[in-house]
Amino acid sequence: MTDNDSEFTVTPYTVSGEIDYEKLLEQFGAGRLTDEQIARFPEPVHPLVRRRVFYAERDVDRFLSAATAGERHSIVTGRGPSGAMHLGHIVPLYFAKRLQQQTNALVYIPFSDDEKYFVTDRSLEEIGEQTRENLRDLLAVGFDPDRTRIIVDTADADVIYPLAVAFGAEVTESTFKAAYGESQNIGHSFYPAVQAAHLLLPQLVTGRHPTLVPIGVDQDPHVRVCRDIAAKQRYDVDKPSALLSKFLPSLEGSGKMSSSSDSETAPTIHLSDDRETVFEKIHTHAYSGGQSTVDEHRARGGDPEADVSYQLLHSFFEEDDDRLDRIAREYRNGSLLSGELKGMAATAVASFLDAHQRRRRRLNSLETELRRYQLTEREREHARRRVGHSTFKAMI
Ligand code: TRP
């Protein structure tokens, strides 16, 4: 959606300008996440929620009621495999894993390789290669195989396509335009039906229940389109709930941590970066809220809110509130220097990546690993039947 007064655009396909997150809520019609809602999350509440990186929501209470009452509930969090994964991509997956451990949630993780082929200039081979690489990163997170399903749109077409067909008839051209802007080709125009299939899949497989979609606020149009489909009550499903996040800052300090602006001034931190690279990137490129000389910094102090290293600690990497408060205080009063703060962030990020990479290296072949996370034949059949589809295979 484009806002004319303040000149920013946020859709799943374009994010530009200085984003006014509050204004976005008005435009999208989502609610601010309240203190009461945050307090309903299971303890320890993840920093992304506690510190309001997830700052907005749709129907999150319904999901929380089911989760805290031990009733069936699910989480859908996906990946568009357009390139190598960076920190901003993996953080929501670790969040979903934590919730799964806390509440036993079913977790469905769709890969929209079709979408990324429609909207980027990469070849099918490249998208396929990225899909395999990204899948290894996903597997390294360590979801519970008994409660987690991984779906790749083109590889799981036997289930995704019949559902997308059912939902495709419910999205008009004008709905597409209002939610996403111009479509790039007819594949792109069809894709919202596919993402609706992702968001409703847990319910179509296991029966009606509350589903939570924790995503970047730019993806909210997909949630809205899907909720409109669900609201028609043709398929006996709940409207999915959503938890909407602000963007993790890029190293240069604003907007979205983007994988496409890599070669330019501010590189992003990739999941494959080693310790030395992480330190180098943060020390050289992370936007600092400090003063330009040490003397000036000691005298006037820095601004943690503007500082990317602080933001990294705040959103994900420093769970301890007391330690985080102390860091902010000492940075403000000038006793903590920018270089020291960068060192703290770099150490935390590097250790996190080190553990992630170790788990990734220990994985078996992709085929072997994925087998534990695939939908069973029965589950596929169940979902297809829920939209009124019976396969040719099932008839012979
Ligand atoms: N469209 C998302 C992206 O480009 C990826 C995605 C596909 C997704 N299906 C999803 C995200 C379902 C959350 C839930 O990043």
Residues whose N, C-alpha, C, O or C-beta is under 5 A from the ligand:
A	BS01	LIG	V76 T77 G78 R79 G80 P110 S112 Q195 H198 I215
